[in-house]
Amino acid sequence: MRASSGVMAAVEKLAAAELRSVNAQVEVLLREALARRGLSVAERAEVETREDDDSA
């Protein structure tokens, strides 16, 4: 994943404050963004599984 140095610096600062690795912090932020849009990770996995079933 590519991000600007400013975004990465902010993520690093937040990760340190919340005692997480940068990778874990990115995952938390992505999950929160997905949840705000009404999509959970489990729901997306189900959609991918259905798409795979449809293509068979």
N, C-alpha and C positions, 0 to 999 in steps of 0.2 A: 504494500500500500504506500502510495506517495502522499505526502502532506507538506504544507509549507513549514518552514523552520519555526515560525511563530505558533502555529497550531501544535506542533510537536512539543515545543517548550511548555505550552500551557498544559498539555496532556501529561508530560513528565512531572510538572509541578503538582498537578492534581493527584497523580498516582502516588507521589511521595507523601502528600498530605493524608491520603487514605490508606497508606501502607500496602500498596499494590504494585505489581510490576507494570510497566508501560503496556505490555500486551494485554494483561488482565483489565487494565483501565480502559483500553480501546474497546474490548469486548463489552464491558459494562456500559460504556457510552453508546455503542451500537445497539445493544439490547434496549436501553432506555429510549433511543430514537425510534426504534421499531415499535415499541409499546405505545409511544405517543401517536403513532400512525395506525394503531389498532392491529398490529401484526406481531404475534409472538413467534419465537424461534420454532416451537413445536408445530405451530400452524404452517409455517413455511416448509418444514420437513414433510408434512402431509401433502402439501401442494406438489412438491417435487416428486414424491412417491406416486401420486396420481398421474402426473405428467409422464413419468416413466412407464406406468401401466398403459396409458393411452397410446404410447408410441410402439408398443409391442405388437 
